[in-house]
Amino acid sequence: LRMDKNFEDKGDIEELSSFLEKDSSPTPTNCARTYLVSFLISIVVLQTSIIFSRSFSFGKLATSGPGRYDMTNDETGSIFALTEGRDSVEYDYNDKKYLEHTGIYHDSSEALFDQHDDSGLDSSSTGSNWGWRSNSVTYGLLHMAKTGGTTINGELSMNYERVCGNRGNSYDFYQANNRFRKSGSHNVYYRATDMIAENLPPHNRGVVPLEIMKEVGFEDCDYIALEEHADIWPELFGSWHRPLELHVPCRDPISLLMSMCNFVNKPFNCKKNFKDEVDICLIGRFRFDMTRLTHPNINLKCFSSTTKIGDYLNYMGEKLQKKQVYSKYVHRDSNIPRHKEKECIWKSELYKRSVENYIMKHTFFEDYFAFCDNCIVSKNNLLAYK
């Protein structure tokens, strides 16, 4: 371009073309100029084509609506192909080579990107909420012992984005769930092989210590489930950037007691003086404290559990962003199987009421049951109309 002084400050191709038209005699200089301009034009056309092609591809992906990923390896010529409809993709489960190469292969053909086993979830919650928008509050689950918190935390972590909890986190729960499935175990505390299990046994990616959660932070969490002392909620979220809507699962006192006795492996023998029998079973005493949970940035709500876990998952499915890549949640047990028909407490209504009255009014669960009794019949019951 610097062969001619007139070209020093002109980069526009149209101006170059116009200039050449004025002096198009076939001299060596003019020929060189013509070739140079043609070369520049071809580069611009090529770049424009590439940009248009990328823009078109991106637009196609962005507007194709909710779907799943057809994951293949580089040799097939496609890494991710977004397909329309969550149930329209067929996977070749026999081709272990490239499925293992992509890291998504596992032995259960029903687990990978399969249709939901709804477990009580209705179609409105299992459908994709592609147009999801951020909530004005952060949701929390006060994980009371033996109220179904592990199942709630796990189901939501498996199916929705930005769920954080001691019993599972959205960002790593797909692989954690997959490892648990392959282990063949049924208990949350199993011989896990993840980094948490290797360094902080008996914890694992499905039983995460609070210290690790605090180190990661809660800034990217829309839903937080913690089985911790009550004072952790105002400590972490008292000055949070959004109000905390804290959900408290409320369970029938006798059902709660029997589940706790099963968990600590202490038989309840229905003695006339039952206080010692009751006290030895009760666990999680510091998780609910009305004084500590009364805070201007914390709004307490409630729901019946474990009887309405399915309804609660449906409810939260309307608030959280659905994952595109998910699997079937593998249930974890923390109790051994119960035989309710052999439990003596159900055989006498008068005796059952006496025990119930003691639990609700003379133990450290007094605050919890007083709150639940009032909340369940109020507008703060999340599932009042379910």
C-alpha positions as a Markdown table, in Angstrom:
| # | Residue | x | y | z |
|---|---|---|---|---|
| 1 | Leu | 0.0 | 0.0 | 0.0 |
| 2 | Arg | 2.9 | 2.3 | 0.7 |
| 3 | Met | 4.0 | 2.0 | -3.0 |
| 4 | Asp | 1.9 | 5.1 | -3.6 |
| 5 | Lys | 1.6 | 8.1 | -1.2 |
| 6 | Asn | -2.1 | 8.3 | -1.9 |
| 7 | Phe | -2.7 | 4.9 | -0.3 |
| 8 | Glu | -1.1 | 5.6 | 3.1 |
| 9 | Asp | -4.3 | 6.7 | 4.8 |
| 10 | Lys | -6.9 | 4.8 | 2.8 |
| 11 | Gly | -8.0 | 1.4 | 4.1 |
| 12 | Asp | -11.5 | 1.3 | 2.6 |
| 13 | Ile | -11.8 | -1.2 | -0.3 |
| 14 | Glu | -14.3 | 0.9 | -2.2 |
| 15 | Glu | -11.9 | 3.9 | -2.2 |
| 16 | Leu | -9.1 | 1.6 | -3.4 |
| 17 | Ser | -11.3 | 0.3 | -6.2 |
| 18 | Ser | -12.4 | 3.8 | -7.2 |
| 19 | Phe | -8.8 | 5.0 | -7.3 |
| 20 | Leu | -7.7 | 2.2 | -9.5 |
| 21 | Glu | -10.5 | 2.9 | -11.9 |
| 22 | Lys | -8.9 | 6.3 | -12.6 |
| 23 | Asp | -5.6 | 4.8 | -13.7 |
| 24 | Ser | -6.2 | 1.3 | -15.1 |
| 25 | Ser | -3.4 | 1.2 | -17.7 |
| 26 | Pro | -1.8 | -2.2 | -17.6 |
| 27 | Thr | 1.5 | -1.1 | -16.1 |
| 28 | Pro | 3.4 | -3.3 | -13.7 |
| 29 | Thr | 2.4 | -1.0 | -10.9 |
| 30 | Asn | -1.3 | -1.0 | -11.8 |
| 31 | Cys | -1.3 | -4.8 | -12.0 |
| 32 | Ala | 0.3 | -5.1 | -8.6 |
| 33 | Arg | -2.3 | -2.8 | -7.2 |
| 34 | Thr | -5.1 | -4.8 | -8.8 |
| 35 | Tyr | -3.8 | -8.1 | -7.4 |
| 36 | Leu | -3.4 | -6.6 | -4.0 |
| 37 | Val | -6.9 | -5.2 | -3.9 |
| 38 | Ser | -8.4 | -8.5 | -5.1 |
| 39 | Phe | -6.5 | -10.3 | -2.3 |
| 40 | Leu | -7.8 | -7.9 | 0.3 |
| 41 | Ile | -11.4 | -8.3 | -1.0 |
| 42 | Ser | -11.1 | -12.1 | -0.8 |
| 43 | Ile | -9.9 | -11.9 | 2.8 |
| 44 | Val | -12.8 | -9.6 | 3.8 |
| 45 | Val | -15.4 | -11.9 | 2.1 |
| 46 | Leu | -13.9 | -15.0 | 3.8 |
| 47 | Gln | -14.0 | -13.4 | 7.2 |
| 48 | Thr | -17.6 | -12.2 | 6.7 |
| 49 | Ser | -18.6 | -15.7 | 5.7 |
| 50 | Ile | -17.0 | -17.2 | 8.8 |
| 51 | Ile | -18.7 | -14.6 | 11.1 |
| 52 | Phe | -22.1 | -15.2 | 9.4 |
| 53 | Ser | -21.7 | -18.9 | 9.7 |
| 54 | Arg | -20.9 | -18.7 | 13.4 |
| 55 | Ser | -23.7 | -16.3 | 14.1 |
| 56 | Phe | -26.2 | -18.5 | 12.3 |
| 57 | Ser | -25.0 | -21.6 | 14.2 |
| 58 | Phe | -25.2 | -19.8 | 17.6 |
| 59 | Gly | -28.6 | -18.4 | 16.7 |
| 60 | Lys | -29.9 | -21.9 | 15.8 |
| 61 | Leu | -28.7 | -23.3 | 19.2 |
| 62 | Ala | -30.1 | -20.4 | 21.1 |
| 63 | Thr | -33.5 | -20.5 | 19.6 |
| 64 | Ser | -33.9 | -24.3 | 19.3 |
| 65 | Gly | -35.6 | -24.4 | 22.7 |
| 66 | Pro | -35.0 | -26.9 | 25.5 |
| 67 | Gly | -33.3 | -30.1 | 24.7 |
| 68 | Arg | -30.7 | -32.6 | 25.5 |
| 69 | Tyr | -27.2 | -33.1 | 24.3 |
| 70 | Asp | -26.3 | -35.8 | 21.8 |
| 71 | Met | -22.8 | -36.4 | 23.1 |
| 72 | Thr | -20.3 | -37.9 | 20.6 |
| 73 | Asn | -16.6 | -37.8 | 20.3 |
| 74 | Asp | -14.3 | -35.9 | 18.0 |
| 75 | Glu | -14.0 | -38.8 | 15.5 |
| 76 | Thr | -17.7 | -38.6 | 14.7 |
| 77 | Gly | -17.4 | -34.9 | 13.8 |
| 78 | Ser | -19.7 | -33.5 | 16.4 |
| 79 | Ile | -19.0 | -32.8 | 20.1 |
| 80 | Phe | -22.4 | -31.5 | 21.2 |
| 81 | Ala | -25.5 | -31.4 | 19.1 |
| 82 | Leu | -28.5 | -29.7 | 20.8 |
| 83 | Thr | -31.7 | -31.5 | 19.8 |
| 84 | Glu | -35.2 | -30.3 | 20.3 |
| 85 | Gly | -37.3 | -32.0 | 22.9 |
| 86 | Arg | -36.1 | -33.7 | 26.0 |
| 87 | Asp | -37.1 | -37.2 | 24.8 |
| 88 | Ser | -36.0 | -37.1 | 21.2 |
| 89 | Val | -32.4 | -38.3 | 21.5 |
| 90 | Glu | -31.5 | -41.9 | 21.2 |
| 91 | Tyr | -28.1 | -43.0 | 22.5 |
| 92 | Asp | -26.1 | -45.9 | 21.4 |
| 93 | Tyr | -25.3 | -47.5 | 24.8 |
| 94 | Asn | -23.5 | -50.3 | 23.1 |
| 95 | Asp | -20.7 | -48.0 | 21.9 |
| 96 | Lys | -18.7 | -47.9 | 25.1 |
| 97 | Lys | -15.6 | -46.7 | 23.4 |
| 98 | Tyr | -16.7 | -43.2 | 22.7 |
| 99 | Leu | -19.1 | -42.9 | 25.5 |
| 100 | Glu | -16.3 | -43.7 | 27.9 |
| 101 | His | -14.1 | -41.2 | 26.0 |
| 102 | Thr | -16.6 | -38.4 | 26.6 |
| 103 | Gly | -16.8 | -39.4 | 30.3 |
| 104 | Ile | -20.6 | -40.0 | 30.3 |
| 105 | Tyr | -20.8 | -43.8 | 30.0 |
| 106 | His | -22.1 | -45.8 | 32.9 |
| 107 | Asp | -23.6 | -49.2 | 33.2 |
| 108 | Ser | -27.3 | -48.3 | 33.9 |
| 109 | Ser | -29.1 | -47.7 | 30.6 |
| 110 | Glu | -31.9 | -46.0 | 32.4 |
| 111 | Ala | -29.8 | -43.4 | 34.1 |
| 112 | Leu | -28.3 | -41.3 | 31.4 |
| 113 | Phe | -30.5 | -38.5 | 30.1 |
| 114 | Asp | -33.5 | -40.8 | 30.4 |
| 115 | Gln | -37.1 | -39.6 | 30.9 |
| 116 | His | -37.6 | -38.7 | 34.6 |
| 117 | Asp | -38.9 | -41.2 | 37.0 |
| 118 | Asp | -41.1 | -38.5 | 38.4 |
| 119 | Ser | -41.4 | -39.8 | 42.0 |
| 120 | Gly | -44.5 | -37.7 | 42.5 |
| 121 | Leu | -43.3 | -34.8 | 40.3 |
| 122 | Asp | -45.9 | -33.4 | 37.9 |
| 123 | Ser | -45.3 | -32.4 | 34.3 |
| 124 | Ser | -45.1 | -28.7 | 35.2 |
| 125 | Ser | -42.0 | -29.3 | 37.3 |
| 126 | Thr | -40.3 | -31.9 | 35.1 |
| 127 | Gly | -40.7 | -29.8 | 32.0 |
| 128 | Ser | -37.9 | -27.3 | 31.2 |
| 129 | Asn | -38.2 | -23.8 | 32.4 |
| 130 | Trp | -36.0 | -22.4 | 29.6 |
| 131 | Gly | -37.3 | -18.9 | 30.3 |
| 132 | Trp | -36.4 | -19.1 | 34.0 |
| 133 | Arg | -35.4 | -15.8 | 35.8 |
| 134 | Ser | -33.6 | -15.2 | 39.0 |
| 135 | Asn | -35.7 | -15.1 | 42.2 |
| 136 | Ser | -36.0 | -12.1 | 44.5 |
| 137 | Val | -35.1 | -14.3 | 47.5 |
| 138 | Thr | -32.7 | -17.1 | 48.3 |
| 139 | Tyr | -34.4 | -20.3 | 49.3 |
| 140 | Gly | -33.2 | -22.4 | 52.3 |
| 141 | Leu | -34.0 | -25.8 | 53.8 |
| 142 | Leu | -33.6 | -26.1 | 57.5 |
| 143 | His | -32.7 | -29.8 | 57.4 |
| 144 | Met | -34.3 | -31.1 | 60.6 |
| 145 | Ala | -33.1 | -34.6 | 61.4 |
| 146 | Lys | -35.3 | -37.4 | 60.0 |
| 147 | Thr | -37.7 | -35.2 | 58.0 |
| 148 | Gly | -36.6 | -36.2 | 54.5 |
| 149 | Gly | -33.9 | -33.6 | 54.1 |
| 150 | Thr | -31.4 | -35.9 | 52.4 |
| 151 | Thr | -34.0 | -36.9 | 49.7 |
| 152 | Ile | -35.1 | -33.3 | 49.2 |
| 153 | Asn | -31.5 | -32.0 | 48.9 |
| 154 | Gly | -30.5 | -34.9 | 46.6 |
| 155 | Glu | -33.5 | -34.7 | 44.3 |
| 156 | Leu | -33.1 | -30.9 | 43.9 |
| 157 | Ser | -29.3 | -31.1 | 43.4 |
| 158 | Met | -29.8 | -33.7 | 40.7 |
| 159 | Asn | -32.5 | -31.9 | 38.8 |
| 160 | Tyr | -32.0 | -28.2 | 39.2 |
| 161 | Glu | -29.2 | -25.6 | 38.9 |
| 162 | Arg | -27.6 | -23.7 | 41.8 |
| 163 | Val | -28.7 | -26.0 | 44.6 |
| 164 | Cys | -26.2 | -26.1 | 47.5 |
| 165 | Gly | -26.3 | -28.4 | 50.5 |
| 166 | Asn | -24.6 | -30.7 | 52.9 |
| 167 | Arg | -26.2 | -33.6 | 51.1 |
| 168 | Gly | -25.5 | -32.5 | 47.6 |
| 169 | Asn | -24.6 | -29.7 | 45.3 |
| 170 | Ser | -25.8 | -29.1 | 41.7 |
| 171 | Tyr | -22.3 | -28.5 | 40.3 |
| 172 | Asp | -20.9 | -31.9 | 41.1 |
| 173 | Phe | -24.0 | -34.1 | 41.9 |
| 174 | Tyr | -24.3 | -35.8 | 38.5 |
| 175 | Gln | -21.0 | -37.6 | 39.0 |
| 176 | Ala | -21.5 | -38.1 | 42.8 |
| 177 | Asn | -24.9 | -39.7 | 42.0 |
| 178 | Asn | -23.3 | -41.9 | 39.3 |
| 179 | Arg | -20.5 | -43.1 | 41.7 |
| 180 | Phe | -23.1 | -43.9 | 44.4 |
| 181 | Arg | -25.1 | -45.9 | 41.9 |
| 182 | Lys | -22.1 | -47.9 | 40.8 |
| 183 | Ser | -21.0 | -48.6 | 44.4 |
| 184 | Gly | -24.2 | -50.6 | 45.0 |
| 185 | Ser | -24.5 | -49.0 | 48.5 |
| 186 | His | -27.7 | -47.8 | 50.1 |
| 187 | Asn | -26.3 | -45.7 | 52.9 |
| 188 | Val | -25.1 | -42.1 | 52.6 |
| 189 | Tyr | -21.9 | -43.1 | 54.4 |
| 190 | Tyr | -20.3 | -45.5 | 52.0 |
| 191 | Arg | -16.8 | -46.3 | 50.7 |
| 192 | Ala | -16.7 | -43.4 | 48.4 |
| 193 | Thr | -13.7 | -42.7 | 46.1 |
| 194 | Asp | -13.9 | -38.9 | 45.7 |
| 195 | Met | -11.4 | -36.4 | 47.0 |
| 196 | Ile | -13.6 | -35.4 | 50.0 |
| 197 | Ala | -13.9 | -39.1 | 51.1 |
| 198 | Glu | -10.1 | -39.6 | 50.7 |
| 199 | Asn | -9.2 | -36.5 | 52.8 |
| 200 | Leu | -12.1 | -36.1 | 55.2 |
| 201 | Pro | -13.7 | -39.6 | 55.8 |
| 202 | Pro | -16.5 | -40.5 | 56.4 |
| 203 | His | -17.7 | -37.5 | 54.4 |
| 204 | Asn | -18.0 | -37.6 | 50.7 |
| 205 | Arg | -19.6 | -35.6 | 47.8 |
| 206 | Gly | -23.0 | -36.6 | 49.1 |
| 207 | Val | -22.2 | -35.6 | 52.7 |
| 208 | Val | -20.3 | -32.4 | 52.5 |
| 209 | Pro | -18.7 | -30.7 | 55.6 |
| 210 | Leu | -19.8 | -27.2 | 56.3 |
| 211 | Glu | -16.2 | -26.0 | 56.1 |
| 212 | Ile | -15.9 | -27.0 | 52.5 |
| 213 | Met | -19.2 | -25.3 | 51.7 |
| 214 | Lys | -18.1 | -22.1 | 53.3 |
| 215 | Glu | -14.8 | -22.2 | 51.5 |
| 216 | Val | -16.7 | -22.6 | 48.1 |
| 217 | Gly | -19.2 | -19.9 | 49.1 |
| 218 | Phe | -22.9 | -19.5 | 48.7 |
| 219 | Glu | -22.9 | -16.6 | 46.3 |
| 220 | Asp | -24.0 | -18.7 | 43.3 |
| 221 | Cys | -26.7 | -20.6 | 45.3 |
| 222 | Asp | -30.5 | -20.2 | 44.7 |
| 223 | Tyr | -31.3 | -22.9 | 47.2 |
| 224 | Ile | -29.3 | -23.8 | 50.3 |
| 225 | Ala | -30.0 | -26.9 | 52.4 |
| 226 | Leu | -28.0 | -27.2 | 55.7 |
| 227 | Glu | -28.2 | -29.7 | 58.6 |
| 228 | Glu | -26.4 | -27.4 | 61.0 |
| 229 | His | -27.0 | -25.4 | 64.2 |
| 230 | Ala | -29.7 | -22.7 | 63.9 |
| 231 | Asp | -27.2 | -19.9 | 64.5 |
| 232 | Ile | -25.5 | -20.7 | 61.1 |
| 233 | Trp | -28.4 | -19.1 | 59.2 |
| 234 | Pro | -28.2 | -15.6 | 60.6 |
| 235 | Glu | -24.4 | -15.9 | 60.7 |
| 236 | Leu | -24.2 | -16.6 | 56.9 |
| 237 | Phe | -27.3 | -14.9 | 55.6 |
| 238 | Gly | -28.2 | -12.2 | 58.1 |
| 239 | Ser | -26.7 | -9.5 | 55.8 |
| 240 | Trp | -27.1 | -11.4 | 52.6 |
| 241 | His | -27.8 | -9.5 | 49.4 |
| 242 | Arg | -31.2 | -11.2 | 49.1 |
| 243 | Pro | -33.7 | -12.1 | 51.9 |
| 244 | Leu | -33.6 | -15.8 | 52.9 |
| 245 | Glu | -36.9 | -17.7 | 52.7 |
| 246 | Leu | -36.2 | -20.5 | 55.0 |
| 247 | His | -38.3 | -23.7 | 54.7 |
| 248 | Val | -38.9 | -25.8 | 57.8 |
| 249 | Pro | -40.1 | -29.4 | 57.3 |
| 250 | Cys | -42.7 | -30.3 | 60.0 |
| 251 | Arg | -43.2 | -34.0 | 60.9 |
| 252 | Asp | -45.6 | -35.7 | 63.2 |
| 253 | Pro | -44.0 | -36.0 | 66.7 |
| 254 | Ile | -44.4 | -39.8 | 67.1 |
| 255 | Ser | -43.3 | -40.6 | 63.5 |
| 256 | Leu | -40.2 | -38.4 | 64.1 |
| 257 | Leu | -39.4 | -40.1 | 67.4 |
| 258 | Met | -39.7 | -43.6 | 65.9 |
| 259 | Ser | -37.5 | -42.7 | 63.0 |
| 260 | Met | -34.9 | -41.2 | 65.4 |
| 261 | Cys | -34.9 | -44.3 | 67.6 |
| 262 | Asn | -34.3 | -46.4 | 64.5 |
| 263 | Phe | -31.4 | -44.1 | 63.4 |
| 264 | Val | -29.6 | -44.3 | 66.8 |
| 265 | Asn | -30.5 | -48.0 | 67.0 |
| 266 | Lys | -32.3 | -47.7 | 70.3 |
| 267 | Pro | -35.5 | -49.8 | 70.7 |
| 268 | Phe | -38.5 | -48.0 | 72.1 |
| 269 | Asn | -40.1 | -50.5 | 74.5 |
| 270 | Cys | -43.1 | -48.4 | 75.7 |
| 271 | Lys | -42.1 | -48.3 | 79.3 |
| 272 | Lys | -44.5 | -46.7 | 81.8 |
| 273 | Asn | -41.9 | -44.1 | 82.5 |
| 274 | Phe | -40.9 | -43.3 | 79.0 |
| 275 | Lys | -38.9 | -40.1 | 79.4 |
| 276 | Asp | -35.5 | -41.7 | 79.4 |
| 277 | Glu | -36.5 | -43.8 | 76.3 |
| 278 | Val | -37.6 | -40.7 | 74.5 |
| 279 | Asp | -34.6 | -38.5 | 75.5 |
| 280 | Ile | -32.0 | -41.1 | 74.4 |
| 281 | Cys | -33.5 | -41.1 | 70.9 |
| 282 | Leu | -33.9 | -37.4 | 70.2 |
| 283 | Ile | -31.1 | -35.9 | 68.0 |
| 284 | Gly | -30.5 | -32.6 | 66.2 |
| 285 | Arg | -31.4 | -30.5 | 69.2 |
| 286 | Phe | -29.7 | -27.3 | 68.0 |
| 287 | Arg | -31.0 | -27.2 | 64.5 |
| 288 | Phe | -34.2 | -25.2 | 65.3 |
| 289 | Asp | -34.1 | -22.3 | 67.7 |
| 290 | Met | -36.8 | -19.6 | 67.3 |
| 291 | Thr | -34.7 | -17.0 | 69.1 |
| 292 | Arg | -31.8 | -17.4 | 66.7 |
| 293 | Leu | -34.0 | -17.7 | 63.6 |
| 294 | Thr | -36.0 | -14.5 | 64.3 |
| 295 | His | -34.1 | -12.1 | 62.0 |
| 296 | Pro | -35.3 | -9.3 | 59.7 |
| 297 | Asn | -33.5 | -11.0 | 56.7 |
| 298 | Ile | -35.0 | -14.5 | 57.4 |
| 299 | Asn | -38.6 | -15.4 | 56.6 |
| 300 | Leu | -39.7 | -18.7 | 58.0 |
| 301 | Lys | -42.1 | -21.0 | 56.0 |
| 302 | Cys | -43.1 | -24.6 | 56.5 |
| 303 | Phe | -44.5 | -27.7 | 54.9 |
| 304 | Ser | -45.5 | -31.2 | 56.0 |
| 305 | Ser | -42.8 | -33.8 | 55.7 |
| 306 | Thr | -42.3 | -36.6 | 54.9 |
| 307 | Thr | -45.9 | -37.0 | 53.8 |
| 308 | Lys | -45.7 | -34.2 | 51.2 |
| 309 | Ile | -42.1 | -34.4 | 49.9 |
| 310 | Gly | -43.4 | -34.9 | 46.3 |
| 311 | Asp | -45.6 | -31.8 | 46.5 |
| 312 | Tyr | -42.7 | -29.8 | 47.9 |
| 313 | Leu | -40.4 | -30.9 | 45.1 |
| 314 | Asn | -43.1 | -29.8 | 42.6 |
| 315 | Tyr | -43.3 | -26.5 | 44.4 |
| 316 | Met | -39.6 | -25.8 | 44.3 |
| 317 | Gly | -39.5 | -27.0 | 40.7 |
| 318 | Glu | -41.5 | -23.9 | 39.8 |
| 319 | Lys | -38.8 | -21.7 | 41.5 |
| 320 | Leu | -35.6 | -23.2 | 40.3 |
| 321 | Gln | -33.9 | -23.5 | 37.0 |
| 322 | Lys | -34.1 | -27.0 | 35.4 |
| 323 | Lys | -30.9 | -28.8 | 34.5 |
| 324 | Gln | -30.4 | -29.9 | 30.9 |
| 325 | Val | -28.1 | -32.7 | 31.9 |
| 326 | Tyr | -29.5 | -34.8 | 34.7 |
| 327 | Ser | -30.0 | -38.4 | 35.8 |
| 328 | Lys | -32.3 | -40.4 | 38.1 |
| 329 | Tyr | -31.6 | -39.7 | 41.7 |
| 330 | Val | -30.4 | -42.8 | 43.6 |
| 331 | His | -32.1 | -42.9 | 47.0 |
| 332 | Arg | -29.8 | -42.9 | 50.1 |
| 333 | Asp | -30.8 | -44.5 | 53.4 |
| 334 | Ser | -29.5 | -43.3 | 56.7 |
| 335 | Asn | -31.8 | -45.7 | 58.7 |
| 336 | Ile | -32.2 | -49.4 | 58.7 |
| 337 | Pro | -35.6 | -50.8 | 57.5 |
| 338 | Arg | -38.3 | -50.1 | 60.0 |
| 339 | His | -41.1 | -52.5 | 60.9 |
| 340 | Lys | -43.9 | -50.2 | 62.0 |
| 341 | Glu | -46.3 | -53.1 | 62.7 |
| 342 | Lys | -43.9 | -54.2 | 65.5 |
| 343 | Glu | -43.6 | -50.8 | 67.1 |
| 344 | Cys | -45.6 | -50.9 | 70.4 |
| 345 | Ile | -46.3 | -47.2 | 70.5 |
| 346 | Trp | -49.0 | -47.4 | 67.9 |
| 347 | Lys | -51.1 | -49.9 | 69.9 |
| 348 | Ser | -52.4 | -47.5 | 72.5 |
| 349 | Glu | -53.8 | -44.1 | 71.5 |
| 350 | Leu | -53.7 | -42.8 | 75.1 |
| 351 | Tyr | -50.1 | -43.8 | 75.6 |
| 352 | Lys | -49.1 | -42.3 | 72.2 |
| 353 | Arg | -50.7 | -39.0 | 73.2 |
| 354 | Ser | -48.8 | -38.9 | 76.5 |
| 355 | Val | -45.5 | -39.4 | 74.7 |
| 356 | Glu | -46.5 | -36.9 | 72.1 |
| 357 | Asn | -47.3 | -34.3 | 74.7 |
| 358 | Tyr | -43.9 | -34.9 | 76.4 |
| 359 | Ile | -42.0 | -34.5 | 73.2 |
| 360 | Met | -43.8 | -31.3 | 72.2 |
| 361 | Lys | -43.8 | -29.5 | 75.5 |
| 362 | His | -41.0 | -30.9 | 77.7 |
| 363 | Thr | -38.0 | -31.5 | 75.4 |
| 364 | Phe | -35.6 | -29.3 | 73.4 |
| 365 | Phe | -38.0 | -29.7 | 70.4 |
| 366 | Glu | -40.6 | -27.5 | 72.1 |
| 367 | Asp | -39.7 | -24.5 | 69.9 |
| 368 | Tyr | -39.9 | -26.6 | 66.8 |
| 369 | Phe | -43.3 | -28.1 | 67.4 |
| 370 | Ala | -44.7 | -24.8 | 68.6 |
| 371 | Phe | -43.6 | -23.2 | 65.4 |
| 372 | Cys | -45.0 | -26.0 | 63.2 |
| 373 | Asp | -48.4 | -26.1 | 65.0 |
| 374 | Asn | -48.9 | -22.4 | 64.2 |
| 375 | Cys | -47.3 | -22.4 | 60.8 |
| 376 | Ile | -49.1 | -25.3 | 59.2 |
| 377 | Val | -52.5 | -23.6 | 59.7 |
| 378 | Ser | -51.2 | -20.2 | 58.5 |
| 379 | Lys | -50.5 | -18.6 | 55.1 |
| 380 | Asn | -46.8 | -19.5 | 55.6 |
| 381 | Asn | -47.6 | -23.2 | 54.9 |
| 382 | Leu | -46.1 | -23.6 | 51.4 |
| 383 | Leu | -48.4 | -26.5 | 50.6 |
| 384 | Ala | -51.6 | -25.3 | 52.2 |
| 385 | Tyr | -53.6 | -25.9 | 49.1 |
| 386 | Lys | -51.8 | -29.0 | 47.9 |
